[in-house]
Amino acid sequence: MTSNELFESIAAKLLSDETITRKKMFGSTGLSIGGKIFARLVKGKLVVKLPRERVEALTLSGMGEPFDPGHGRLMKAWVAVTATAGDEWLTLAEAARDFVGSEPGR
């Protein structure tokens, strides 16, 4: 399964929840809750917003890497996960949905 197919299968599952929608950010379409993006596909990697500690743990484990949207500045609450960890993508996307959905202002 390609990374695009994997992302679309995850999107289909999450979009069954009416509070989840598609939204554009930095030129790619992602999944959002309350108008805030929590997961998207960028250059074949799942990019999710998680608590900083979880981002650091995923990076240290080798499963993910800090996300740079292209302007040379890492986004500390975002992690990019390769398709080789695709069996974890749904779990990570759900964790990102829960994290972003619980942020103040939602």
C-alpha positions as CSV (number, residue, x, y, z in Angstrom):
1,M,0.0,0.0,0.0
2,T,1.4,3.4,-0.9
3,S,1.6,6.2,1.7
4,N,-1.2,8.0,-0.1
5,E,-3.5,4.9,0.0
6,L,-2.6,4.4,3.7
7,F,-3.4,8.0,4.5
8,E,-6.7,7.8,2.6
9,S,-7.7,4.7,4.4
10,I,-7.1,6.4,7.7
11,A,-8.9,9.5,6.6
12,A,-11.9,7.4,5.6
13,K,-12.1,5.9,9.1
14,L,-11.7,9.3,10.8
15,L,-14.0,11.2,8.5
16,S,-16.9,8.9,9.6
17,D,-16.9,11.2,12.7
18,E,-18.8,14.3,11.6
19,T,-16.5,16.6,13.7
20,I,-13.6,15.7,11.4
21,T,-13.2,17.6,8.1
22,R,-10.6,18.1,5.5
23,K,-8.7,21.4,5.5
24,K,-5.6,22.9,3.6
25,M,-2.4,23.9,5.4
26,F,1.0,24.7,3.9
27,G,-0.2,23.4,0.5
28,S,-1.4,20.0,1.6
29,T,-4.8,18.8,2.6
30,G,-5.1,17.4,6.1
31,L,-7.7,16.3,8.7
32,S,-9.0,18.8,11.1
33,I,-11.2,19.0,14.2
34,G,-12.7,22.3,15.3
35,G,-11.0,23.9,12.3
36,K,-7.5,22.9,13.5
37,I,-5.4,20.4,11.5
38,F,-4.2,17.4,13.4
39,A,-2.9,15.1,10.6
40,R,-1.8,15.4,7.0
41,L,0.3,13.6,4.4
42,V,3.5,15.5,3.4
43,K,6.0,14.0,1.0
44,G,4.9,10.5,1.7
45,K,5.0,10.9,5.5
46,L,2.2,11.2,8.1
47,V,2.6,14.5,9.9
48,V,0.7,14.7,13.1
49,K,0.4,17.3,16.0
50,L,1.1,15.8,19.4
51,P,2.3,16.9,22.8
52,R,6.0,17.9,22.6
53,E,7.0,15.0,24.9
54,R,5.4,12.5,22.5
55,V,7.1,14.1,19.5
56,E,10.4,13.8,21.3
57,A,9.8,10.2,22.2
58,L,8.9,9.3,18.6
59,T,11.9,11.1,17.3
60,L,14.2,9.3,19.8
61,S,12.7,5.9,19.0
62,G,13.5,6.5,15.3
63,M,9.8,6.2,14.3
64,G,9.5,9.9,13.5
65,E,11.5,13.0,12.8
66,P,10.9,16.6,13.6
67,F,8.8,18.3,11.0
68,D,10.1,21.2,9.0
69,P,7.4,22.7,6.7
70,G,10.1,24.0,4.4
71,H,11.2,27.3,5.9
72,G,14.1,25.9,8.0
73,R,12.3,26.1,11.4
74,L,11.2,22.9,13.1
75,M,7.6,22.8,14.4
76,K,8.1,21.4,17.9
77,A,4.6,20.0,18.3
78,W,4.6,18.2,14.9
79,V,6.3,14.9,13.9
80,A,6.7,13.3,10.5
81,V,6.4,9.5,10.5
82,T,7.5,7.3,7.5
83,A,5.3,4.8,5.8
84,T,7.5,2.0,7.3
85,A,5.6,2.7,10.5
86,G,2.3,2.6,8.7
87,D,0.8,0.1,11.1
88,E,1.0,2.9,13.7
89,W,-0.4,5.7,11.6
90,L,-4.1,5.2,12.6
91,T,-3.1,5.2,16.3
92,L,-1.0,8.3,15.9
93,A,-3.7,10.1,13.9
94,E,-6.3,9.3,16.6
95,A,-3.9,10.5,19.3
96,A,-3.4,13.7,17.3
97,R,-7.1,14.2,16.9
98,D,-7.6,13.8,20.7
99,F,-4.7,16.2,21.5
100,V,-5.9,18.9,19.1
101,G,-9.5,18.4,20.0
102,S,-8.7,19.0,23.6
103,E,-6.7,22.2,23.0
104,P,-8.1,25.4,24.5
105,G,-10.2,27.4,22.1
106,R,-11.8,24.3,20.5
